[in-house]
Amino acid sequence: MVDDYTAKMTELIELMRLIGNDTQQCEVKECKRKISSTITDTLSAFSNGSGGWIILGLSEKEGFTPVEGFNARSMQEALSQACEKMTPVVRPVIVTCPFEGANLVFARINEMLPRDKPCFTTALGPHGGSFIRTGDGDRRMTAYEVDRLIEEHLQPTYDLDIVPGATRDDLDPALVEGMLRRVREQHPRVFAGRSDTDVLLDLDVLRHDDSDVPVSGVGGVLRPTLAGLLALGRYPQKFFPRLSIAIAVFPGTRHDDVFRGDESLVASRTVVGSIPVMIDDAVDSLMRWIGAKKPDYPPIVLREAIANALTHRDYSPDARGTQVRITVFTDRIEITNPGGLFGTVTHDVLANPHPVTGVPFVSTRNQFLFTLLESTPYPGGGFVNPSGGDGYQRIAASLREAGIEPATTRNTINTFTMTITKRRTANLGSPADVSRAIMTVLERHSAMSIKEIIRELHLTPLAATSGMRELIREGRVTRVRFRDDPDQRYRLKGN
């Protein structure tokens, strides 16, 4: 087991030596005489983020080499004591690993479940002692971020909010009829004998608004809930103008391409309507812009990704002014929604589905909306969420079938982004294949960092560092540094 951790630690150190600094996933501390005063910041940041690795006894200033005189045993104990100063207490795996004639302390900090976040330094409290990982450093979380995490210790019910001023007439009759027919087919013993109004009340599409009813009165005006209006409404943006989709098509591979010379957005559009209508219209628009006859992206993948973003986004009052964003670049599409992963869902859960069913365990922020969309029809046929929770796996399977690289995800407290590339799966089976691919990409660029090479070729850090190390050993590639550029870069010799 220690050998496995030693191999992982060596891989990380090689990557950092190539890059020239810490990474998003790994923090290095010298800790020659005592534990770093910021170690609790890092424990908090990794626990609140996607997890990470800590290496004690390594000097970043000296090129990620072992610190002379480092006492691994005492620092391992000091790290364990620092973990006890956190709320909740952090329980990492801590091992001592040999490296270049010295012993280093190596720890794996797992991401905490959302219900246990924020993890903070107990003495500073949640608003003063909660951190998140940003780049290669730890940033103190904002009050908004802390409040969102604390708020989600309980199941949110914002999708049950009654929409003031809305009435049953604000629902789309065709969508309502299709949904009622579907639930009666699915659950005949429950809904077959119920009136349309009773079913809509049972499903929390409508609720009684008692705000204007005297204490002695009975009932109240029937009004749509937020879930009902979003799933079945004619025009929900009448009440929530920003609960829509913003699409922007860029001329290059970066946002700032539109600020250079005479470049401008290729196209942009705001998509409105109910969730099924917005999904249909957004996919239709994307197909027109990226080519519907021979599309680079399977339409079913775009449909599932957009449906996930609208279903699982944050609908709290603080987030209702924020749109779902679809950003189209020449090499990829990014779909971003407000609100990160919720409940028991983490990156590891998405990547590792249930061993029997093959589907991740479902934990949804908007449980009433999620349930309603299982029976909500698209205008042209089919249903928004017919299988309930396997959208991520369907995306993965569709991309695999099309020979396209897997989608990647980026999760923060505020946002969740899925990136779908049009790059075809590369067959880089051997180290020689990796080295040739790196040579090819360096021929197109004057110099690149290892991070850019990893992103360009979709390599693992281990594959990239091994391939680059071999090219340097063979004298084909050389290191270069540019002024005011923190990243170590590489270029072909002679370029």
C-alpha positions in Angstrom: 0.0 0.0 0.0 2.8 2.4 0.9 4.4 1.6 -2.5 1.2 2.8 -4.2 1.3 6.1 -2.3 5.0 6.5 -3.1 4.3 6.0 -6.8 1.5 8.6 -6.7 3.6 11.1 -4.7 6.5 10.7 -7.2 4.1 11.3 -10.1 2.9 14.5 -8.4 6.4 15.8 -7.7 7.5 15.1 -11.3 4.5 17.1 -12.5 5.2 20.0 -10.2 8.9 20.0 -11.3 7.8 20.3 -14.9 5.2 22.9 -14.2 7.3 24.9 -11.7 4.7 25.4 -9.0 2.0 23.7 -6.8 -1.1 22.5 -8.5 -4.9 22.7 -7.9 -4.7 19.1 -6.5 -1.4 19.2 -4.6 0.1 21.5 -1.9 3.7 21.4 -0.8 4.9 22.6 2.6 8.6 22.6 3.8 7.8 22.2 7.5 11.5 21.9 8.5 11.1 22.9 12.1 7.3 23.1 12.7 4.1 22.5 10.9 3.1 25.3 8.5 0.7 27.9 10.0 -1.5 27.7 6.9 -1.9 23.9 7.0 -5.4 24.3 8.3 -6.3 26.6 5.4 -5.3 23.8 3.0 -7.1 21.1 5.0 -10.2 23.2 4.7 -9.7 24.1 1.0 -9.3 20.5 -0.1 -12.2 19.2 2.1 -14.5 21.9 0.7 -13.3 21.4 -2.9 -12.6 18.2 -4.8 -10.0 16.8 -2.4 -6.3 16.9 -2.9 -2.8 15.8 -1.7 -0.4 17.4 0.8 3.3 16.7 0.8 5.4 17.8 3.8 9.2 18.1 3.7 9.6 19.3 0.1 10.9 22.7 -0.9 9.2 24.5 -3.7 11.9 27.2 -3.7 14.6 24.6 -4.2 12.9 23.0 -7.2 10.7 20.5 -5.2 13.6 18.8 -3.5 13.6 17.2 0.0 14.2 19.6 2.9 17.5 18.8 4.8 16.8 17.8 8.4 13.1 17.2 7.9 11.6 15.0 10.7 8.9 13.0 9.1 7.7 11.3 12.2 7.1 14.5 14.2 5.5 16.2 11.2 3.2 13.3 10.6 2.0 13.7 14.2 1.7 17.5 13.8 -0.4 17.1 10.7 -2.7 14.6 12.6 -3.1 17.2 15.4 -3.9 19.9 12.8 -6.7 17.7 11.4 -8.3 17.7 14.9 -8.5 21.5 14.9 -11.1 21.3 12.1 -14.9 21.1 12.1 -15.8 18.6 11.0 -12.6 16.8 11.9 -10.6 15.9 8.8 -9.6 12.2 8.6 -7.0 11.9 5.9 -4.7 9.0 5.0 -1.2 10.0 6.2 1.8 8.0 5.2 5.6 8.4 5.3 7.1 7.8 1.8 10.7 7.6 0.7 11.9 10.0 -2.0 15.4 10.6 -3.2 17.1 9.4 -0.1 14.7 11.2 2.3 11.4 10.5 4.0 8.4 12.8 3.2 5.0 13.0 4.7 2.2 12.3 2.1 -1.5 12.8 2.9 -4.7 12.3 0.9 -7.5 14.7 1.8 -10.9 13.6 0.5 -13.7 15.9 -0.4 -16.3 16.0 2.3 -19.9 15.3 1.5 -21.9 18.5 0.8 -23.9 17.9 4.0 -20.7 18.1 6.0 -19.4 21.3 4.4 -18.1 23.9 5.1 -15.0 22.4 6.8 -13.4 25.2 8.8 -10.8 25.9 11.4 -12.8 25.5 14.6 -11.2 28.5 16.4 -12.1 30.9 13.5 -15.7 29.7 12.9 -17.3 28.9 9.5 -17.2 32.5 8.1 -13.6 33.1 9.2 -12.0 29.7 8.8 -13.5 28.2 5.6 -11.3 28.1 2.5 -11.5 26.8 -1.0 -8.8 25.8 -3.5 -8.1 28.3 -6.3 -5.3 27.5 -8.7 -2.3 26.6 -6.6 -3.4 28.5 -3.5 -6.1 28.6 -0.8 -8.8 31.4 -0.8 -11.0 32.3 2.1 -14.6 31.6 1.2 -17.1 34.5 0.8 -20.1 34.8 3.1 -22.4 33.8 0.2 -20.4 30.6 -0.4 -20.5 29.7 3.3 -24.2 30.5 3.6 -25.0 28.3 0.6 -23.2 25.3 2.1 -24.8 25.7 5.5 -28.2 26.1 3.9 -27.9 22.9 2.0 -27.5 20.8 5.2 -31.2 20.4 4.8 -33.2 19.6 1.7 -33.9 22.9 -0.1 -37.6 23.6 -1.0 -37.2 26.7 -3.2 -38.9 24.8 -6.1 -42.0 24.6 -3.9 -42.2 28.4 -3.5 -45.6 29.8 -4.6 -45.1 32.3 -7.5 -46.9 35.6 -6.4 -49.3 36.9 -9.1 -49.2 33.7 -11.2 -52.4 31.7 -11.9 -53.3 28.5 -13.5 -53.7 30.4 -16.8 -49.9 30.9 -16.8 -49.5 27.1 -17.4 -49.3 25.7 -21.0 -52.4 23.6 -21.5 -50.7 21.2 -23.9 -47.8 20.5 -21.5 -50.2 20.1 -18.6 -52.4 17.6 -20.6 -49.3 15.6 -21.6 -48.0 15.4 -18.1 -51.4 14.4 -16.6 -51.8 11.6 -19.2 -48.3 10.4 -18.4 -48.7 10.2 -14.6 -52.0 8.4 -15.0 -50.3 5.8 -17.2 -47.4 5.5 -14.8 -49.4 5.4 -11.6 -53.0 4.4 -12.4 -53.8 3.3 -8.8 -52.8 6.6 -7.4 -54.1 9.1 -10.0 -56.7 7.4 -12.2 -59.7 8.5 -10.2 -58.4 12.0 -9.3 -59.5 15.2 -11.0 -57.0 17.3 -13.0 -56.9 19.9 -10.2 -56.3 17.3 -7.5 -53.4 15.7 -9.5 -51.8 19.1 -10.0 -52.1 19.7 -6.3 -50.7 16.3 -5.4 -47.7 16.9 -7.7 -47.2 20.4 -6.2 -47.7 22.0 -9.6 -50.3 24.2 -7.9 -50.6 25.2 -4.2 -53.1 27.2 -2.3 -51.9 30.8 -1.7 -53.3 31.6 1.8 -51.5 35.0 2.0 -54.6 37.0 1.3 -57.1 34.7 3.1 -58.5 35.8 6.5 -57.7 33.7 9.4 -61.3 32.3 9.4 -61.2 31.7 5.7 -60.7 28.3 4.0 -58.2 27.6 1.2 -56.9 30.3 -1.1 -56.1 31.2 -4.7 -54.5 28.3 -6.6 -51.1 29.5 -7.9 -48.3 27.7 -9.6 -45.2 26.7 -7.7 -41.8 27.6 -9.1 -41.4 23.9 -10.1 -44.8 23.9 -11.8 -44.2 27.1 -13.7 -40.7 26.0 -14.8 -41.8 22.6 -16.0 -45.3 23.5 -17.5 -45.5 27.3 -17.7 -46.2 29.2 -20.9 -43.6 32.0 -20.1 -42.0 31.6 -16.7 -39.7 34.6 -17.5 -42.7 36.9 -17.0 -42.1 36.4 -13.3 -38.4 35.4 -13.4 -36.7 37.2 -16.3 -33.3 35.6 -15.7 -34.4 32.0 -15.4 -33.4 31.4 -19.0 -30.5 30.2 -21.1 -27.8 32.6 -22.5 -26.0 31.2 -25.6 -22.8 32.8 -26.9 -20.8 31.5 -29.9 -17.2 32.7 -29.8 -14.9 32.9 -32.9 -11.9 31.1 -31.2 -11.0 29.0 -28.2 -11.0 31.7 -25.5 -13.4 34.4 -24.2 -11.0 37.2 -24.9 -10.8 36.4 -28.6 -13.7 38.8 -29.1 -11.7 41.7 -27.7 -8.9 41.4 -30.2 -9.0 43.4 -33.4 -12.3 43.4 -35.2 -13.4 40.0 -33.7 -16.9 39.8 -32.3 -19.3 37.1 -31.2 -20.4 34.8 -34.0 -23.9 34.6 -32.6 -25.7 35.1 -29.3 -29.2 34.3 -28.1 -31.4 34.2 -25.0 -33.7 31.2 -24.8 -36.9 31.5 -22.9 -40.0 29.4 -22.1 -40.6 26.3 -19.9 -37.8 23.9 -19.3 -38.8 21.5 -22.1 -39.3 24.4 -24.6 -35.9 25.9 -23.6 -34.1 22.5 -24.1 -35.7 22.1 -27.5 -34.9 25.6 -28.7 -31.4 25.6 -27.3 -30.5 22.3 -29.0 -32.1 23.5 -32.3 -30.0 26.8 -32.1 -26.8 24.9 -31.4 -27.4 22.5 -34.3 -27.9 25.4 -36.7 -24.7 27.1 -35.5 -22.4 24.0 -35.4 -23.9 22.2 -38.4 -26.9 19.9 -38.1 -26.1 17.6 -41.2 -22.8 16.3 -39.7 -22.6 17.7 -36.2 -19.4 17.6 -34.2 -21.6 17.0 -31.0 -24.3 14.3 -30.7 -27.6 16.1 -30.2 -28.6 13.7 -27.4 -25.5 14.7 -25.5 -26.4 18.4 -25.7 -30.0 17.7 -24.8 -29.0 15.7 -21.7 -26.4 18.2 -20.5 -28.8 21.2 -20.9 -31.6 19.3 -19.1 -29.2 18.5 -16.2 -28.2 22.1 -15.9 -31.8 23.4 -15.8 -33.0 20.6 -13.5 -30.2 20.8 -10.9 -29.3 24.4 -10.9 -29.7 26.6 -7.8 -33.2 28.2 -7.6 -32.7 30.0 -4.3 -33.6 33.7 -4.3 -30.0 34.7 -4.5 -29.5 32.7 -7.7 -32.7 33.6 -9.6 -31.0 36.5 -11.3 -28.4 34.1 -12.9 -28.9 32.4 -16.2 -27.7 29.0 -17.4 -24.9 29.8 -19.8 -23.9 27.8 -23.0 -20.6 29.0 -24.4 -19.6 27.7 -27.8 -15.9 27.7 -28.8 -14.3 26.4 -31.9 -13.1 23.3 -30.1 -15.7 22.7 -27.3 -19.1 23.6 -25.7 -19.3 24.6 -22.0 -22.6 24.4 -20.2 -22.6 26.2 -16.8 -25.4 26.4 -14.2 -25.5 28.3 -10.9 -25.0 26.0 -7.9 -22.5 23.2 -7.5 -23.1 19.5 -6.9 -25.6 18.7 -4.1 -26.1 16.2 -1.3 -24.2 12.9 -1.7 -23.1 13.7 -5.3 -19.4 14.5 -5.7 -17.0 14.2 -8.6 -16.1 10.7 -7.4 -19.8 9.7 -7.4 -20.3 11.0 -11.0 -17.2 9.1 -12.1 -18.0 5.9 -10.3 -21.6 4.8 -10.7 -23.4 2.2 -8.7 -21.6 -1.1 -9.2 -24.8 -3.0 -9.9 -27.0 -0.6 -11.8 -24.2 1.4 -13.5 -26.0 4.6 -12.5 -24.8 7.2 -9.9 -26.6 7.5 -6.6 -29.1 10.4 -7.3 -29.2 13.3 -4.9 -31.0 16.3 -6.3 -31.3 19.9 -5.0 -34.8 20.4 -6.5 -36.6 17.2 -5.7 -40.1 18.4 -6.7 -39.0 19.8 -10.0 -36.9 16.7 -10.6 -39.9 14.4 -10.0 -42.2 16.5 -12.1 -39.8 16.5 -15.1 -39.9 12.7 -15.1 -43.4 13.0 -16.6 -43.1 16.4 -18.4 -43.3 16.0 -22.2 -41.3 17.7 -24.8 -43.5 19.6 -27.3 -42.3 17.2 -30.1 -42.5 14.0 -28.1 -40.6 12.2 -25.4 -40.0 13.3 -21.8 -37.5 15.5 -20.2 -36.3 13.1 -17.5 -37.8 9.7 -18.3 -35.2 7.5 -16.6 -34.6 9.6 -13.5 -31.0 10.3 -12.8 -28.9 8.5 -15.5 -28.3 11.5 -17.6 -24.6 11.7 -16.9 -24.1 8.0 -17.9 -26.1 8.5 -21.1 -23.9 11.4 -22.0 -20.8 9.3 -21.4 -22.2 6.4 -23.4 -23.2 8.6 -26.3 -19.8 10.3 -26.5 -18.1 6.9 -26.3 -20.2 5.5 -29.1 -19.4 8.6 -31.3 -15.7 8.2 -30.6 -15.5 11.6 -28.8 -13.4 12.3 -25.7 -15.4 12.0 -22.4 -17.1 15.2 -21.1 -15.2 16.9 -18.3 -16.8 18.7 -15.3 -15.7 21.5 -13.0 -17.5 21.9 -9.7 -17.4 24.9 -7.4 -19.7 26.1 -4.6 -21.2 28.7 -7.0 -21.3 26.8 -10.4 -21.2 23.5 -12.1 -19.7 23.3 -15.7 -19.8 20.5 -18.1 -17.4 20.7 -21.1 -18.0 18.7 -24.2 -15.1 18.6 -26.7 -15.4 17.7 -30.3 -12.0 16.1 -30.2 -12.0 12.5 -31.3 -10.6 9.9 -28.9 -6.8 9.5 -29.5 -5.2 6.2 -29.4 -2.2 6.9 -27.2 -1.5 3.5 -25.8 2.3 3.5 -25.4 4.9 6.0 -24.0 6.2 6.3 -27.6 2.7 7.4 -28.8 2.6 10.0 -26.0 6.0 11.4 -26.9 5.1 11.6 -30.6 1.8 13.4 -29.7 3.7 15.9 -27.5 6.2 16.5 -30.3 3.3 17.1 -32.8 1.6 19.6 -30.6 4.9 21.5 -29.8 5.4 21.8 -33.6 2.3 24.0 -33.7 3.2 26.2 -30.8 6.4 28.2 -29.9 6.3 27.0 -26.3 3.8 25.3 -24.1 3.4 24.5 -20.4 2.8 21.0 -19.2 -0.7 22.0 -18.2 -1.5 23.2 -21.7 -0.2 20.0 -23.1 -2.3 17.9 -20.8 -5.4 19.9 -21.7 -4.6 19.9 -25.5 -4.0 16.1 -25.7 -6.3 15.0 -22.8 -3.4 13.2 -21.1 -3.1 12.1 -17.5 -0.5 14.0 -15.6 1.5 10.7 -15.3 1.5 10.2 -19.1 2.4 13.8 -19.8 5.3 13.9 -17.3 6.7 10.6 -18.5 6.5 11.6 -22.1 8.1 15.0 -21.5 10.8 13.5 -19.3 11.8 11.1 -22.1 11.8 13.9 -24.7 14.1 16.0 -22.4 16.4 13.0 -21.9 16.6 12.5 -25.6 17.5 16.2 -26.1 14.4 16.8 -28.3 12.8 19.3 -26.0 14.2 22.1 -23.8 12.9 24.1 -20.9 12.3 27.9 -21.4 11.1 30.7 -19.0 9.5 33.9 -20.1 9.5 37.1 -18.1 6.3 37.7 -16.1 5.1 34.1 -16.8 4.9 31.9 -13.7 4.6 28.7 -15.7 7.6 26.5 -16.8 7.3 26.1 -20.6 8.8 23.7 -23.1 9.7 23.9 -26.8 11.3 21.8 -29.4 15.1 22.2 -29.6 16.1 24.5 -32.5 12.7 26.4 -32.5 
